[in-house]
Amino acid sequence: MKNRKNYLKARKKQFKWNLIGRYSDSECPICGKKTTLQFDEYDAWCCISCNEWLEDACNDPDCLFCAKRPLTPYEAYYMIYTEAGSAGMRKDWRRQNYQHKTDGMKKHKRQKEFIDSILSDNKMLNRYL
């Protein structure tokens, strides 16, 4: 079962990389593995196994691709994975912030106490009338 879980995790990660760019059959000049990826958003080649950009960024500050490119491909992967409004960002927030689970319970408890206090005040008024 553990091997199946690891296989599924690897498939999911591979699928996410495929959403970001496309793989090439060429080998990485640094490590020699066939893990080179064309990153669509930054229009640059990278190697996933050695976590390096295979092309240098240009020095043009007005360049749409290179101006916002992070230092490593994994940083770019994480930035895309946690974009505003993405499911990854919401999941990470929930994982790091446990308070959201109890807020709903506290809200309902306050509402119930408020309603109970109104009902008890009405009962007190009915006794005096």
C-alpha positions in Angstrom: 0.0 0.0 0.0 2.9 2.4 0.8 4.3 1.9 -2.7 0.9 2.7 -4.2 0.7 5.9 -2.1 4.1 7.0 -3.2 3.3 6.3 -6.8 0.1 8.4 -6.6 2.0 11.3 -5.0 4.6 11.2 -7.7 1.9 11.1 -10.4 0.2 14.1 -8.9 3.4 16.1 -8.7 4.2 15.1 -12.3 0.8 16.2 -13.4 1.3 19.6 -11.7 4.6 20.1 -13.5 2.9 19.3 -16.8 0.3 22.0 -16.1 3.2 24.5 -15.7 5.2 23.6 -18.8 6.2 20.8 -21.1 9.0 18.2 -20.8 11.7 17.7 -23.4 13.6 14.5 -24.3 16.9 16.3 -24.0 19.3 15.7 -21.2 20.3 18.3 -18.6 23.9 19.5 -19.2 24.4 19.7 -15.4 23.1 16.4 -14.1 22.6 14.4 -17.3 19.0 13.3 -16.5 16.0 13.8 -18.8 14.1 16.2 -16.6 14.3 19.4 -18.6 11.1 21.4 -18.6 10.1 24.4 -20.7 8.5 26.8 -18.2 5.7 28.5 -20.0 5.2 31.5 -17.7 8.9 32.5 -17.7 9.7 31.3 -21.2 12.8 29.5 -19.9 14.2 26.0 -19.7 14.9 24.4 -16.3 16.0 21.1 -14.8 13.7 19.8 -12.1 16.1 17.2 -10.6 19.0 19.8 -10.1 16.6 22.7 -9.5 18.4 25.1 -11.8 17.5 27.4 -14.7 19.3 26.3 -17.8 19.1 29.8 -19.3 20.2 33.0 -17.7 17.7 35.8 -17.1 18.2 38.9 -19.3 19.0 42.2 -17.6 16.1 44.1 -19.2 13.9 45.4 -16.3 11.0 45.7 -18.7 11.1 42.1 -19.8 7.8 40.4 -19.1 9.3 37.0 -18.5 12.7 37.6 -16.7 11.8 40.5 -14.5 9.5 38.4 -12.2 11.4 35.1 -12.5 12.4 33.6 -9.1 15.8 32.2 -8.4 14.9 28.5 -8.7 12.2 26.5 -10.6 10.8 25.1 -7.3 10.1 28.7 -6.1 8.3 29.3 -9.3 6.4 26.0 -8.9 5.4 27.0 -5.4 4.3 30.5 -6.4 2.1 29.1 -9.2 0.7 26.5 -6.8 -0.3 29.1 -4.2 -1.6 31.8 -6.4 -4.4 34.0 -5.0 -7.6 32.0 -5.0 -6.0 28.7 -5.9 -7.0 25.5 -4.1 -3.4 25.0 -3.0 -3.3 28.4 -1.2 -6.6 27.6 0.6 -5.3 24.2 1.6 -2.1 25.6 3.0 -3.9 28.2 4.9 -6.2 25.6 6.5 -3.2 23.4 7.3 -1.4 26.3 9.0 -4.4 27.9 10.6 -6.5 25.7 12.9 -8.7 28.6 14.1 -11.1 28.4 11.2 -12.4 25.1 12.5 -13.5 26.5 15.8 -14.8 29.9 14.6 -18.0 28.5 13.3 -18.7 26.7 16.6 -18.0 29.8 18.6 -20.3 31.9 16.3 -23.2 29.4 16.8 -22.6 29.3 20.5 -22.8 33.1 20.8 -26.0 33.1 18.7 -27.6 30.4 20.9 -26.6 32.3 24.1 -28.1 35.5 22.7 -31.4 33.8 21.8 -31.5 32.1 25.2 -31.0 35.4 26.9 -33.8 37.0 25.0 -36.1 34.1 25.8 -35.2 34.2 29.5 -35.9 38.0 29.5 -39.3 37.3 27.9 -40.1 34.7 30.6 -39.2 37.2 33.3 -41.5 39.8 31.8 -44.3 37.3 31.5 -44.0 36.5 35.3 -44.5 40.2 36.2 -47.4 40.8 33.8 
